[in-house]
Amino acid sequence: MLSIIAISIGLFFAFNIGASGAAATMGIAYGSGVIKKRFVALGLCAVTVFLGAWLGGGEVVKTIGSGIVPSDTFTVTIALIVLASAAISLFLANIFGIPLSTSEVAVGSVVGAGIVYHSIFFGKLAWIVMFWLFTPVVAFFIAIAAAKILETKWIKKWVTAPKAAKYLAPIVVIMGLFEAFSAGMNNVANAVGPLVGAGLMGTNDGILWGGLFVALGALFLGHRVMETNGKKITTLRLEEGAVISGTGASIVTAASIFGIPVPLTQITTSSIIGIGFAKHGKAVLKKDIVIQMLTVWVVSPVLSMVLSYTLILLIVEQSIYPIVALIGVLISVLGILALLKRPSPTTVSAEIVRESKN
């Protein structure tokens, strides 16, 4: 029964990955009107994301299943808790409106299990974290360079010509499909990696079923995300959209070859910021955008890690001490936030003196 529940949660997780991240890859092609029919865009996305998982998802599956912690760490119960922690983290994030990365949430849950049993491969984990830090920066500077090239006189003259759209349209579609392919390579492992590590599925079976459910999620529930993403990016020119999709897809594909799960959303956001920086300068680097990206980067893995660690100790090891510790941390955090909102003693003293003078 536990095996069936664990597999069901993993495949449901894959379905939701397809409905969110994978479907967004065709937003530029659909939002710009290059692909006019919604079901065509979603169908192309579904087929391509499945092919990405089937042809290139194996290395990232191995990393999630046995590269961060030994595969024998994953019993059926542990795999169930790890997947549930990732799913609950995403659910809580959706309630509070915090956009989390599925890759970072999945890795955080696995690390939580590794902390319990002191079995983390820190070398591999360091590589993953380095890629998380490095890839958005690379995407930012690639986008700046590409935007500068697009602004050169002869290229600008070509892309503004009446016939340019005829050639740019297929490029935009190809880049969107490339991005969907890369999403399949990288994101399917988040849902099936723990199942493979626990021996509930072989690597090939995990890729097959995980890829299938990601594709089904994109096909049947991806329309809202694709439309929302399409409306948000319609202010971008076709050539800029192609640069964003191509940059994200190239980086994610390269990371997948090395078996590194990376956050496609943050890479894409960094590319968009890079395009804006090249066009408008420092004004685009708004403080709230940077803070949001940093918050997502920190909160995604930490939330799922703490949840996974706590649930394993509570359910498997039957220890209530982590709950006590978490309550203490929560009280401390709430107390600090309350103190930060209150005026400082110096401010209070100054106000008292001012009132006494009046």
N, C-alpha and C positions, 0 to 999 in steps of 0.2 A: 504493500500500500504506500509506504514512504517513497519507494522508487517511482511509482506512478505519479505521486504528488510532485516530486522533485522534477521529473521530466515535464510534467504539465506546466509548472512554474517557469522552467527554462524556455519552453516553446512559447508560452504566453509573453515572456519577456522579449523574445525574438520578434514576435508579432508587433509589439509596441515599438520596438526599435525601427521596424520597417515603416510604421505609421507616422513616426516623427522624423528622425534623422534622415533615413533613406529617401523618403518622399520629398524632402526639401531640396534634394539635389537637382530636381527638374524644375525648380521654381523660376529660374531665369528664363528657360526656354518657354515655359507656359505663360509666365507673367508678361513677357515681352510680346506675346502673340505669335511667336515662331511656330509653336505647336498650339493650335487653336482648340482642339478637343481634349478635354480633361482625361478621359479614359485612355486616350492614345499615349499621353505623357506618362500616366501611371502604369500603363501596360509595359511601355519601354523601360521604365524604372524598375519594375518588378523583375522582368527578364534579366536585365543587366546586373542588378544587385545579387540575384541568384547565381549568375555566372561568376561574379566576383568572389562570392563565398566558395563556390564549388572549385574554381580553378586556383584560387590564391589564398584561401582562408586558413589553411592548415597550420602555418607557422604561428599565427596569433592564438589559435586554439591550443597549441602546445604550450605557449607561454602562460596562458590563463590556467590551464589544467595541470601543468607540472613545472613551469619555469619560475614561478614566484615562490611557491612552496612545493615540497615533494608531493607526488601524486597520492602517496599513501596517507597524506593528511586528510584527503577527501573520502570520508565514509559517506554513505547515503545521507545520513542525518546532517553531516557538516555541509555537504553540497546543497541540501535543501535550505539550510539556514543561510548560507552564503548568497544563494539566489534570492531568497526572501528578503534579506537585508538590502540587497541592491534594488529590488522592486519596491520595497517600502520607502527607501530613501528617495527614489524618483517620485513616488506617490506624494510624500510629504513636501517635496520640492514643488510639485505642481500645485498643491494647496496654497503654499505661501508665495507662489509665483517666482521661484528661483530656478533659472535654467541650469540644470546639472548635466554633466557629460556622462553618457552611459559607460564609456571606457574607464573613466576615472572612478565611477561608482563601483564598477565590477572589480577593478584592481583593489580598491579600498576594502571591499568585502573579503577578498582573498587574503589580503594582508592581515585583517582582523583575525582570521582563523590561524594564520601563521604566528601571530603574537601569542595566542593562547598556548600553542604547542612548541614555541621557540624554534620554528622551522622555516624561517624566511631566508631565501637566497638574496642577500643584500646586494650582491654585485648586479644581478639582473634587475632588481628593483631600482637601483641607482641609474641604470641605463634608461629605464622607463621614465623616471622623474626628469632626467636630463632631456629626453625627447619632449616631454610636456613643456619644459621651460624653453627649449630651443626652437621647436617647430613654429610656434606663433610669431616669434621674432623673425625667423627666416621668411615666413609668409609675408610679414609686414614689409620687409625690405625688397623682396621680389616684386610685390605689388607696386611699390614706389618706383622701382626701376622700369617695370612694364608701363606704368602710367606716363613716365617721362618719355619713353620711346614712342608711345602713342601720340604724344603732343608734338613730336618732331614734324617739321613742315610737310615733308612728302607723304608721311603716313597719315597725318591729319587730313591732308587734301584727299587721299584715297578713301578713307573711311567716311568722309562727308559727301562723297560723290553719290549721285542717285542710284547707281548700280551696285554700291557697296553692300547694301542689305542683302542682295541676292547671294553674295558670297559669305557674308557674316552669319546668316541664319543657320546654314548647316554646321558651321564651326561651333556656334552656341549649343546646338543639339549634341554634337559629338563631345564637347567638353562636359555637358551635363551627364551624358551616359558614362563618360570616364569617371566622373565624380561618384556616380551611383555604383560603378564597378568597384572603386576603391572603398566605398562604404561597406559593401558586401565583404570585401577582403578583411576589413578591420573589425567591424562591429558584430559580426555573427558570433565570434568567440566569446563576447561578453555574456551571451546567453547560454552557450553550450559548453564552454570551457570547463566549468566545475563538474558538469555531467560526465565529460570525457575523463577528467581526473579521477572521479569516483568509480569509473568502470561501468557506468550505466549506459554509455554509448562508446563505440569506437570513434576514432577521429573522423573517418570518412562518413560514418552515419551521422555524427554530430554536425558536420558541415552540410550534409544533404538536407537533414530535417531543419536545422537552424536556418539555412539559406532559404528553404522553402517557406518557412513561417515569416521570415523577414520580408520576402517577396509578397506573400499574401497580405501582410500588414500594410505594405506600401500600396498595394492594389485596392484594398477594400476600405482602409481607414486613412489613407494618406492625402485625400483631397483637400481637407481643411488646412493642413500644414502647407501643402504645396500652393494653395491659393493665397494664404497669408504671406508666405515667403515671396510669392510672385508679386503681390501688391507692394511689398516693402522695397523690392529691388527694381521696380519699373523706372525709377529715376536714373538708374545706371544705363549707360549706352551699351549696345550689344557687345562691342569689343571689350569694354570694361567687365561685363558679366562673364565673357569667355575667359578673361585673365583670372578672375576670382575662382571660377570653377576649375580651370586648369591648374592653378597654383595649389589649391587644396587637394585636388585629386593626385597630383604628382607627389606631394609630400606624404600623403596618407599611403599611397601605393609603396613608396620607398620604405616607410616605416613598417608596413605589413610584410614586406620581403624579409626584414630583419626580425619579424615576430613581435613588434612593439605596438601595443594598443595606444592609440593617440586620439585626442579630442578633435574631431572634424569641425565641430561647431566653432570652437575657439580659433582654429586655423582660418576658417572662412571669415570670421569676424575680423581677425587681424588683417586679412587681405583687403576687406572693405575699408578698414581704417587707413591702410596704406594708400589705397586709391584716393581717399578723401584728403589725406595728408599731402599727397603730390599736387592736388588741385587747389586746396585751400590753406595749406600750411598748418601751423600749430593749433589753429582754432578748432580743428576737428578732434584734437586730443582732449576731449572734455573729461573733467575729473571723474564724473559719475560713470562714464563708460569704462575707464581704467579700473576704478574701484569694483565695478560689477564683474569684470573679467577676473580680477584677482580673487574676489569672493567666491566665484564659481570654481576657480582652480583649487582653492583651499577647502571649501565646504564639501565639494563632491566626494573626494576620497575619504575625508575625515569622518563625515557623517555615516557613511556605509561601514567604515572600519570600526567605529565605536559600536555601532548597532550589531554588527556581526560578532565582534569580540564579546559583547555583553550577552547576547542570546546563546552563544556557545557555552559560556561559563554557567549561565543560568539553567539551560535545558540539558546540555550534555554532561557538564561537570557538576551540576546541581549546587552551585555556589551563589549565595546572595550578596557576597561582598562587593562585586562590581556595581550592583544596584545602589548600594550604600554610597560607594564612591561617586557614582554619577549624580546622585541626589546632592551630595556635597558640592560637586563642581557646578551643578545648576544653580544652587543657592548662591555660591560665590559669584558666578557670572551675573545673575540678576542683581545681586547686591552692588557689584561694581558699576553696572549700567545705571542703577538708581543713584549712586553717588556722582557719576559723571553728569547726570542731568541736573543735580542740585547745584546751587551757586557755591563758590568756594568761600571758606571762612573770611578771606580778605575782602571779598566782595560784600559779604554780609556785614562786616565791621564798617566798611565804607558807607554802606547804606544807613546803618544805625547812626553814624556820626553826622551824615547829611541830614537825617530826619531830626536829630537833636538840635542842629543849628537852626533849622526852620522853626 
